[in-house]
Amino acid sequence: MRTGVIKKAWKGMSITALGLVLSVLPVGIAIAEDSNDSQLARQFAAAAQEFDVPEELLLSISYNQTRWEDHNGKPSVAGGYGLMHLTASFEQADGRGDPTRPLPGAKTPSHGTLDEAAQLISTSAEAVKTDERQNIRAGAALLAEYGQQTNGGNAPASLGEWYAATAKMSASATVEDAQAFADSVYKTIATGAARTTTSGQRLSLPAEVVQPDRSLSVLRGLIKDAPRSSSAPECPKTLDCRFVPARHAQNSDDPKDYGNYDVANRPRDMKIKYIVIHDTEGSYESAISWFQDQRSYVAAQYVIRSSDGQVTQMVRNSDVAWHAGNWYMNMHSIGIEHEGYAAEGGAWYTEAMYRSSAKLVRYLARQYDIPLDRQHIVGHDQYHGLTPARATAMHTDPGPYWDWEYYMQLLKAPSEDEAGPRSKAVTIAPRFADNKQVVTECDEAGVCSELPEQGSNFVYLRTGPHESAPLLPDPGLHPDGANGTTAVEDTSAKATHGQKFAVAERRGDWTAIWFGGYKGWFYNPADRASRTALPSRASLVTPKPGMTSVPVYGRPVPEAGSYPAGMPSLTAVPLQYTLAAGQTYVAYDKTAPNDYYHVLTFNRSTPGDGEIAVGNDRYIPISFGHRQGYVKASDVVFVQ
């Protein structure tokens, strides 16, 4: 373990804040010292100088992991903290979403780096998680340490010779993925990078010609490769696509403790009806590494890289990946992860990513006969947990900055007028580029600030037809009865592009829709250039005559008597929501599969393991609020 500091001066190109060179430091660092926007730039420059590592390399590593964002002290999906994405234990999300199989608690990534980095700078791990300066210092110290480890105990003599150390900084589970990360870092150095962070700080990395030494002979002794697969990816031939298997093995002596998917035979045993759009809340390589980690309980079928749209398939489409946090949706969907963070969509959701993703989705839709509409091409934010307790635990990606308008155009399924101006349903359709809603993000201490103004995919819904009216409440997200907020993760009052809803009322330029049990108002002028919704045709349901309300469920549930011998039966648990008399909601299918795939152990060692129960009760999927729900067909009637 290295405890000292390498003494070597770097004289290469370095960061320029705001593009202004106001002074030249002895080590060649150029910064705008008098600019408030340069604080982060100075911290990178100081850390690079203190630990004698190339500043451009430190910047590029951070850019590829986090786009120079600290995410308010919150971990990535792989447990990475701060601008340098240093990994540590964290309370991971439940990708399975099956109440019969509770998730283990906090998990530490197998390739954790935060504790090691904190020790190198004699600082607490908590400080490295939450203090951006200490996080950058810790990352620089770790890079210096890895430089020595991969170069025979000496600091590399040129920028290109830091390649192996850069690969190790990825904390990847395999040499191949570590190398892919290093390639991305050096490509960023070659092309340059610049952006303004969500806190308003402008950073730029000038382009620099460098020839990396891609020899990884030393690194191969430091990283234990995960098993590789020769399987061909399930992708269109025109995509840059590879297959890298997610881990599928027991994690301990307990056969119930395993990851990260379940073997099945879809679509023969379970119909694939949905494609779920996610973002990784982390980097491409960190997501791939996490899906291969023996301590994770999550994986998606595909992961797509931001920079060039490269696709990595990790779970066969015939199998059930643990990606949705809702077991029913896992059973009937394919999950596609997109590199990026929901709160920073504009920095990650690139043209290359959109085009690769759309090409993949069109291919999958043809393979599995999935309708190309927003009721079947859905965001991770569009469905509930299976129980009331899961309401606040469900994810909200890909977030407000995923351009659904453009994405559906790429799928050749854009939102269009389907009916007259007095239609009984509307499709939410704000123009993304012009739709600049106020969105806030809060840190761990609860301090909130507005995110930079940018195009967004939703309209806010209010309790009355005017801008000063409060946002709608949501009994699942705000059980205390409070109204919704502008927080990026609060979906209480957000109706997103492509979603269909029943019209409740119209007043002048305002339209009200039935949304989560409430009448939600949004500004929707008749002028075609300004309107935020399109008239639509849709099938609508309402409670049967004589019923004051009917329950809303998170999934269809096979009734008692429909389970194979030995399989424990499920109980239908209503969510916090009800469909009240007088309200109508869009039914986007006449019925939904009513089945349950029971898997409890890795080795199928308990009764009913690996079998499927199929119920006779008919459930109807409805566009209930921001998230879809299900009602029993026996509780509702269709209305014209």
C-alpha positions in Angstrom: 0.0 0.0 0.0 1.4 3.4 -1.0 1.4 5.9 1.8 3.7 8.6 0.4 3.3 11.0 -2.6 5.0 10.6 -5.9 7.3 13.5 -6.7 7.0 14.2 -10.4 6.0 17.4 -12.2 3.5 17.2 -15.1 3.9 19.8 -17.8 1.2 18.7 -20.3 -2.1 20.4 -21.2 -4.6 21.0 -18.4 -8.0 22.3 -17.7 -9.0 25.8 -18.7 -12.0 27.2 -16.8 -14.3 29.2 -19.1 -11.7 29.1 -21.8 -9.7 31.9 -20.1 -6.0 31.5 -19.4 -5.2 34.1 -16.8 -1.9 32.8 -15.4 0.5 29.9 -16.0 1.5 27.9 -13.0 4.8 26.2 -12.7 3.3 22.8 -13.7 1.5 24.2 -16.7 -1.9 24.5 -15.1 -4.1 27.3 -16.6 -7.2 28.4 -14.7 -9.4 31.5 -14.4 -8.5 32.2 -10.8 -10.8 35.2 -10.4 -13.9 33.4 -11.7 -16.5 31.9 -9.4 -17.1 29.2 -11.9 -13.5 28.0 -11.6 -13.6 26.6 -8.1 -14.1 23.0 -9.3 -11.4 23.6 -12.0 -8.9 24.7 -9.3 -9.7 21.6 -7.2 -8.8 19.3 -10.0 -5.7 21.3 -10.7 -4.6 21.3 -7.1 -5.2 17.5 -6.6 -3.3 16.7 -9.8 -0.4 18.8 -8.6 -0.5 17.4 -5.0 -0.4 13.8 -6.1 1.7 14.3 -9.3 -0.8 12.8 -11.7 -1.8 14.1 -15.2 -4.5 16.7 -14.7 -6.1 15.9 -18.1 -6.2 12.2 -17.1 -7.9 13.0 -13.7 -10.4 15.2 -15.5 -11.2 12.6 -18.2 -11.7 9.8 -15.7 -14.1 11.9 -13.8 -15.9 13.1 -17.0 -16.4 9.5 -18.1 -17.7 8.3 -14.7 -19.8 11.3 -13.7 -19.7 14.2 -16.2 -18.0 16.2 -13.4 -21.1 15.9 -11.1 -21.1 14.9 -7.4 -24.8 13.9 -7.4 -25.3 15.5 -4.0 -23.5 12.8 -2.1 -25.9 10.0 -3.4 -24.4 6.8 -4.7 -24.7 5.5 -8.3 -26.5 2.3 -9.0 -23.2 0.5 -8.5 -22.3 2.3 -5.2 -20.1 5.0 -6.7 -19.7 8.3 -4.8 -18.7 11.7 -5.9 -17.0 13.2 -8.9 -14.5 10.3 -9.1 -17.1 7.6 -8.6 -15.3 5.8 -5.7 -17.2 2.7 -4.8 -18.4 1.6 -1.4 -21.2 -0.2 0.4 -24.7 1.1 -0.2 -28.4 0.1 0.2 -29.0 -1.2 -3.3 -32.3 -1.1 -5.1 -34.5 -4.2 -5.4 -34.3 -5.3 -9.0 -36.4 -8.4 -8.5 -39.4 -6.7 -6.9 -41.0 -9.9 -5.7 -42.4 -9.6 -2.1 -42.0 -13.4 -1.7 -38.2 -13.0 -2.1 -36.9 -10.1 0.1 -33.7 -8.5 -0.9 -30.6 -8.7 1.3 -29.4 -5.4 2.9 -26.5 -3.1 2.1 -23.9 -4.6 -0.3 -20.3 -3.6 -1.0 -19.1 -3.9 -4.6 -16.4 -6.6 -5.0 -14.1 -4.0 -6.4 -14.7 -1.2 -3.8 -12.3 1.8 -4.1 -13.6 4.4 -1.6 -12.1 3.1 1.6 -8.7 2.5 0.0 -8.7 6.0 -1.5 -9.8 7.6 1.8 -6.9 5.9 3.6 -4.4 7.2 1.0 -5.3 10.8 2.0 -5.9 10.1 5.7 -9.5 11.2 5.5 -12.7 9.6 6.6 -14.8 7.7 4.1 -17.7 9.9 4.8 -15.8 13.0 3.9 -14.8 11.4 0.6 -18.4 10.6 -0.1 -19.8 14.1 0.5 -16.9 16.6 0.1 -16.1 17.3 -3.6 -12.6 18.5 -2.8 -11.7 15.4 -0.7 -13.3 13.1 -3.3 -11.1 14.6 -6.1 -8.0 14.4 -3.8 -8.9 10.7 -3.0 -9.3 9.9 -6.7 -6.0 11.5 -7.5 -4.2 9.6 -4.8 -5.7 6.4 -6.0 -4.7 7.1 -9.5 -1.1 7.7 -8.3 -1.2 4.5 -6.4 -2.4 2.5 -9.4 0.2 4.2 -11.5 2.9 2.7 -9.3 1.2 -0.7 -9.1 1.0 -1.0 -12.9 4.5 0.4 -13.6 6.9 -1.6 -11.5 6.7 0.6 -8.5 7.5 3.8 -10.3 5.2 6.6 -11.6 4.6 6.3 -15.4 6.9 8.6 -17.4 4.3 9.7 -20.0 0.6 10.3 -20.3 0.2 7.2 -22.5 1.9 5.0 -20.0 -1.0 5.7 -17.5 -3.3 3.4 -19.5 -3.2 0.4 -17.2 -3.7 2.6 -14.1 -6.7 4.2 -15.8 -8.2 0.8 -16.6 -7.8 -0.2 -13.0 -9.6 3.0 -11.9 -12.8 1.7 -13.5 -13.1 -0.9 -10.7 -14.4 -3.2 -13.4 -14.8 -6.9 -12.8 -13.0 -7.9 -16.0 -10.0 -6.8 -17.9 -12.0 -6.4 -21.1 -14.4 -3.9 -19.4 -11.5 -2.1 -17.7 -9.8 -1.7 -21.0 -13.1 -0.4 -22.6 -13.2 2.3 -19.8 -9.5 3.3 -20.4 -10.2 3.6 -24.1 -13.1 5.9 -23.4 -11.0 8.0 -21.1 -8.2 8.4 -23.7 -10.7 9.1 -26.4 -12.1 12.0 -24.4 -8.6 13.4 -24.0 -8.1 13.2 -27.7 -11.4 14.9 -28.6 -11.7 17.3 -25.6 -14.7 17.9 -23.5 -16.6 20.9 -22.0 -19.8 21.4 -20.1 -21.5 23.4 -17.4 -22.4 21.4 -14.3 -25.7 21.4 -12.6 -24.2 23.7 -10.0 -23.3 26.2 -12.7 -19.5 25.6 -12.9 -18.0 25.6 -16.4 -15.2 23.1 -17.1 -13.3 22.3 -20.3 -10.7 19.8 -21.2 -8.7 20.8 -24.3 -8.1 18.2 -27.0 -4.7 16.6 -26.8 -3.0 14.1 -29.1 -1.7 11.1 -27.1 -0.8 7.5 -27.9 -1.8 5.2 -25.0 0.2 2.2 -24.2 -2.5 -0.5 -24.3 -0.4 -3.3 -22.9 -2.3 -4.8 -20.0 0.0 -7.6 -19.0 0.4 -6.1 -15.5 -3.3 -5.4 -15.1 -4.2 -9.0 -15.9 -2.5 -9.9 -12.6 -4.6 -7.4 -10.7 -8.1 -8.1 -12.0 -9.7 -11.5 -11.9 -11.6 -12.0 -15.1 -15.3 -13.1 -14.9 -16.4 -15.9 -17.2 -16.9 -14.9 -20.8 -19.6 -16.1 -23.2 -19.3 -17.0 -26.9 -23.1 -16.3 -27.3 -24.1 -14.1 -30.1 -26.0 -11.0 -29.0 -29.7 -10.7 -29.9 -29.4 -7.5 -31.9 -29.9 -6.1 -35.4 -26.8 -6.7 -37.5 -26.2 -3.0 -38.1 -25.6 -2.3 -34.4 -22.3 -2.4 -32.6 -23.4 -5.1 -30.2 -21.7 -7.7 -28.0 -22.8 -10.3 -25.4 -21.3 -10.1 -21.9 -23.2 -12.3 -19.4 -24.5 -11.0 -16.2 -23.7 -13.2 -13.2 -26.0 -16.1 -12.6 -24.8 -18.1 -9.6 -25.4 -18.7 -5.9 -23.8 -16.0 -3.7 -23.6 -18.2 -0.6 -24.5 -21.6 0.8 -28.2 -20.5 0.8 -29.8 -21.5 -2.5 -32.2 -18.5 -2.1 -29.2 -16.1 -2.3 -28.3 -15.8 -5.9 -28.3 -13.4 -8.8 -28.9 -11.7 -11.1 -31.8 -13.1 -13.2 -34.0 -16.2 -13.6 -33.7 -18.8 -16.4 -37.0 -19.0 -18.4 -38.2 -19.9 -21.8 -39.9 -16.7 -23.0 -42.0 -16.0 -25.0 -43.2 -19.6 -24.9 -43.9 -19.6 -21.2 -44.4 -15.8 -20.6 -45.4 -13.3 -23.2 -43.0 -10.4 -23.7 -45.3 -7.3 -23.8 -43.2 -4.3 -22.8 -39.8 -2.7 -23.4 -38.6 -0.8 -20.4 -36.3 2.3 -20.9 -33.9 2.8 -18.0 -30.9 5.0 -17.3 -28.0 3.4 -15.4 -27.5 6.2 -12.7 -23.8 5.5 -13.3 -21.4 4.9 -16.1 -21.6 2.3 -18.8 -18.7 0.3 -17.4 -19.8 0.5 -13.8 -23.3 -0.8 -14.7 -21.8 -3.7 -16.6 -19.5 -4.5 -13.8 -22.3 -4.3 -11.2 -24.4 -6.7 -13.2 -21.5 -9.1 -13.1 -20.9 -8.7 -9.4 -21.6 -11.5 -7.0 -23.0 -9.1 -4.5 -25.6 -7.5 -6.7 -29.2 -8.4 -7.2 -30.0 -6.6 -10.4 -29.4 -6.9 -14.2 -31.0 -5.8 -17.4 -31.1 -7.4 -20.8 -29.1 -4.5 -22.5 -26.8 -1.6 -21.6 -26.1 1.2 -24.1 -23.1 3.6 -24.0 -23.6 7.3 -24.2 -20.6 8.3 -26.3 -21.2 6.1 -29.4 -24.3 4.0 -28.8 -22.4 0.7 -28.3 -24.8 -2.1 -27.0 -23.9 -4.8 -24.5 -26.4 -7.5 -24.0 -26.1 -9.2 -20.6 -29.2 -11.4 -20.2 -30.9 -13.5 -22.9 -34.3 -12.3 -23.8 -35.7 -15.7 -23.0 -34.7 -15.2 -19.4 -36.2 -12.9 -16.7 -33.8 -10.1 -15.8 -34.1 -8.4 -12.5 -34.4 -4.8 -13.7 -37.8 -3.4 -13.0 -38.3 -3.6 -9.2 -41.7 -5.2 -10.1 -41.7 -8.9 -10.6 -44.7 -8.9 -13.0 -43.0 -6.4 -15.2 -39.8 -8.4 -15.1 -41.7 -11.4 -16.3 -43.2 -9.6 -19.3 -40.6 -7.1 -20.3 -37.1 -6.5 -21.7 -35.0 -3.9 -19.9 -32.7 -1.5 -21.7 -30.3 0.5 -19.6 -28.9 3.8 -21.0 -25.7 5.3 -19.6 -26.5 8.4 -17.6 -28.3 10.1 -14.8 -31.9 11.2 -14.8 -31.1 14.6 -13.4 -28.4 15.2 -16.0 -30.1 13.8 -19.1 -28.9 16.5 -21.4 -25.3 15.6 -20.6 -25.7 11.8 -21.3 -28.6 11.2 -23.7 -26.8 11.6 -27.0 -27.8 11.3 -30.6 -25.8 8.1 -30.9 -27.5 6.6 -27.9 -31.0 7.5 -29.1 -30.4 6.1 -32.5 -28.8 2.8 -31.2 -31.6 2.4 -28.7 -34.4 3.1 -31.3 -32.8 0.6 -33.7 -32.7 -2.0 -31.0 -36.2 -1.4 -29.9 -37.6 -1.6 -33.4 -35.8 -5.0 -33.8 -37.2 -6.3 -30.5 -40.7 -5.1 -31.2 -40.7 -7.0 -34.4 -39.3 -10.1 -32.7 -41.9 -10.2 -30.0 -44.9 -8.4 -31.6 -44.7 -5.4 -29.2 -46.8 -2.3 -30.1 -44.6 0.7 -30.8 -46.6 3.1 -28.5 -46.0 4.7 -25.1 -48.2 2.2 -23.4 -45.8 -0.6 -24.3 -42.5 1.2 -24.8 -42.4 2.5 -21.2 -40.0 4.3 -18.8 -39.0 2.6 -15.5 -40.9 5.4 -13.9 -44.3 4.2 -15.3 -45.2 1.3 -13.1 -45.9 0.8 -9.4 -44.4 -1.6 -6.9 -46.5 -4.7 -6.1 -47.4 -3.6 -2.6 -48.3 -0.3 -1.0 -45.0 -0.4 0.9 -43.1 -0.2 -2.3 -44.6 3.1 -3.5 -41.7 5.3 -2.5 -39.0 2.8 -3.5 -39.8 2.7 -7.2 -37.4 4.3 -9.6 -38.1 7.4 -11.7 -35.7 7.0 -14.6 -35.1 7.8 -17.4 -36.4 11.1 -15.9 -37.7 14.4 -17.2 -35.0 14.9 -19.7 -35.4 11.8 -21.8 -36.7 13.1 -25.2 -39.7 10.9 -25.7 -40.9 13.1 -28.6 -37.7 12.5 -30.6 -37.4 8.9 -29.5 -40.8 8.0 -30.7 -40.1 9.7 -34.0 -37.0 7.5 -34.4 -39.3 4.5 -33.7 -41.5 5.8 -36.5 -44.4 6.1 -34.0 -44.8 9.8 -33.2 -47.7 11.2 -31.3 -50.4 12.4 -33.7 -53.9 13.9 -33.7 -56.3 10.9 -33.6 -59.6 12.6 -32.9 -61.5 15.9 -32.9 -60.9 18.8 -30.4 -63.7 17.6 -28.1 -62.2 14.1 -27.8 -62.7 12.1 -24.6 -59.0 11.4 -24.3 -55.7 13.2 -24.9 -52.1 12.2 -25.5 -49.6 14.4 -23.5 -47.4 15.9 -26.2 -45.4 19.0 -25.2 -42.6 20.0 -27.6 -39.5 18.9 -25.9 -37.1 21.7 -26.8 -39.6 24.5 -25.9 -41.0 22.8 -22.8 -38.7 24.2 -20.0 -40.2 23.2 -16.7 -38.8 24.1 -13.3 -37.3 21.0 -11.8 -35.4 20.8 -8.5 -32.9 18.4 -6.9 -32.3 18.0 -3.2 -29.1 16.9 -1.5 -28.8 14.4 1.4 -29.4 17.3 3.9 -32.7 18.2 2.1 -31.4 21.4 0.6 -33.0 21.9 -2.8 -31.9 23.9 -5.9 -33.2 24.3 -9.4 -31.7 22.2 -12.1 -30.4 24.1 -15.2 -33.1 25.2 -17.6 -33.5 22.7 -20.4 -36.1 20.9 -22.5 -38.3 18.4 -20.7 -40.8 15.7 -21.5 -43.8 16.4 -19.1 -46.4 18.9 -18.0 -47.3 19.6 -14.4 -50.8 18.9 -13.2 -52.5 21.3 -10.8 -55.6 21.2 -8.6 -57.1 24.1 -10.5 -57.0 25.8 -14.0 -54.3 28.4 -13.2 -50.5 28.5 -12.7 -50.8 29.4 -9.0 -52.8 26.2 -8.1 -50.9 23.6 -6.1 -49.6 20.5 -7.8 -51.6 17.3 -7.4 -51.1 15.1 -4.4 -50.2 11.4 -4.5 -51.3 9.1 -1.6 -48.5 6.7 -2.3 -45.6 9.2 -2.6 -47.1 11.6 0.0 -49.1 9.6 2.5 -49.3 12.6 4.7 -51.6 14.3 2.2 -49.1 16.8 1.0 -49.2 18.1 -2.6 -46.6 17.1 -5.2 -43.4 19.0 -5.6 -41.0 20.0 -8.4 -38.4 17.5 -7.2 -36.8 15.5 -10.1 -37.8 12.2 -8.5 -41.4 13.3 -7.5 -43.8 11.9 -10.1 -47.0 12.9 -8.2 -48.1 15.6 -10.7 -46.1 14.8 -13.9 -47.9 13.6 -17.0 -45.2 12.6 -19.6 -45.0 12.8 -23.3 -47.0 9.9 -25.0 -49.1 9.0 -22.0 -52.9 8.9 -22.7 -55.5 10.1 -20.2 -59.2 10.5 -20.1 -60.5 14.1 -20.3 -62.3 15.3 -17.2 -63.1 18.9 -18.1 -62.0 21.8 -20.3 -62.0 25.5 -19.4 -60.6 27.9 -22.0 -56.9 27.1 -22.5 -56.8 24.6 -19.7 -57.6 20.9 -19.8 -58.2 18.6 -16.9 -57.5 14.8 -17.0 -58.3 12.0 -14.5 -55.0 11.3 -12.9 -54.3 9.0 -9.9 -57.8 9.6 -8.5 -57.8 13.4 -9.0 -58.7 15.9 -11.6 -55.4 17.3 -12.8 -55.3 20.6 -14.8 -52.6 21.6 -17.3 -52.2 24.5 -19.8 -53.2 23.4 -23.2 -54.1 26.2 -25.6 -55.9 25.3 -28.8 -53.2 26.9 -31.0 -51.3 24.0 -32.6 -47.9 25.5 -32.1 -48.5 26.0 -28.3 -50.7 23.1 -27.2 -49.3 20.5 -24.9 -51.6 17.6 -25.7 -53.2 16.0 -28.8 -56.8 14.7 -29.1 -56.9 10.9 -29.0 -59.1 7.9 -29.4 -59.0 5.5 -26.5 -61.0 2.8 -24.7 -62.1 4.1 -21.3 -63.2 2.3 -18.1 -65.2 3.4 -15.1 -66.6 1.6 -12.0 -69.6 -0.6 -12.6 -73.0 1.1 -11.8 -73.6 1.0 -8.0 -70.0 0.8 -7.1 -68.6 3.9 -5.4 -65.0 3.0 -6.1 -62.8 0.0 -7.1 -59.3 -0.9 -6.1 -56.2 -0.4 -8.2 -53.5 -3.1 -8.2 -49.8 -3.2 -9.1 -50.2 -6.5 -11.0 -52.7 -9.1 -12.0 -52.8 -11.9 -9.4 -53.9 -15.5 -10.1 -56.8 -16.5 -7.9 -56.8 -19.3 -5.4 -57.0 -22.7 -7.0 -54.9 -21.8 -10.0 -51.5 -22.7 -8.6 -49.6 -25.9 -9.3 -49.4 -28.4 -6.4 -46.9 -27.2 -3.7 -46.6 -23.6 -5.0 -47.6 -21.0 -2.4 -50.5 -18.8 -3.6 -50.5 -15.0 -3.8 -53.0 -12.6 -2.3 -54.1 -9.7 -4.4 -53.1 -6.6 -2.4 -54.6 -3.3 -3.6 -52.4 -0.2 -3.8 -53.2 3.1 -2.0 -55.3 4.2 -5.0 -58.9 3.7 -6.0 -60.8 4.4 -9.2 -63.9 6.4 -8.0 -67.4 6.5 -9.5 -67.6 9.3 -12.1 -63.9 9.0 -13.1 -62.7 7.4 -16.3 -59.3 6.1 -17.3 -57.7 4.9 -20.5 -57.5 1.1 -20.9 -54.6 0.5 -23.2 -55.2 -3.3 -23.6 -58.5 -5.2 -23.2 -56.7 -7.6 -20.8 -53.3 -8.4 -19.3 -51.6 -11.8 -18.8 -52.6 -13.1 -15.3 -49.7 -15.3 -14.3 -47.0 -15.7 -11.8 -43.6 -17.3 -12.3 -42.6 -18.8 -9.0 -38.8 -19.0 -8.4 -37.5 -19.2 -4.9 -34.1 -21.0 -5.1 -31.3 -21.2 -7.6 -31.4 -25.0 -7.7 -35.2 -25.3 -7.8 -35.2 -27.1 -4.5 -38.5 -26.1 -3.1 -42.1 -27.1 -4.2 -43.3 -25.2 -7.1 -40.0 -23.8 -8.1 -39.7 -22.9 -11.7 -43.5 -23.3 -12.4 -46.0 -20.8 -13.6 -49.5 -20.2 -12.2 -52.1 -18.9 -14.7 -55.2 -17.3 -13.4 -58.7 -17.0 -14.9 -59.6 -13.6 -13.5 -59.3 -10.9 -16.1 -57.3 -7.7 -15.3 -57.2 -4.5 -17.4 -54.1 -2.3 -17.6 -55.0 1.4 -17.2 -53.2 4.7 -17.5 -54.0 5.7 -14.0 -51.5 8.4 -13.1 -47.8 8.8 -13.9 -47.6 5.0 -13.3 -49.9 2.5 -14.9 -52.2 0.3 -12.7 -54.5 -2.7 -13.1 -58.2 -3.1 -12.3 -60.3 -6.2 -12.3 -62.5 -6.5 -15.3 -65.3 -7.6 -13.0 -65.2 -4.2 -11.3 -65.4 -1.9 -14.3 -67.3 -1.3 -17.5 -66.1 0.2 -20.8 -67.6 3.6 -21.7 -68.0 5.2 -25.1 
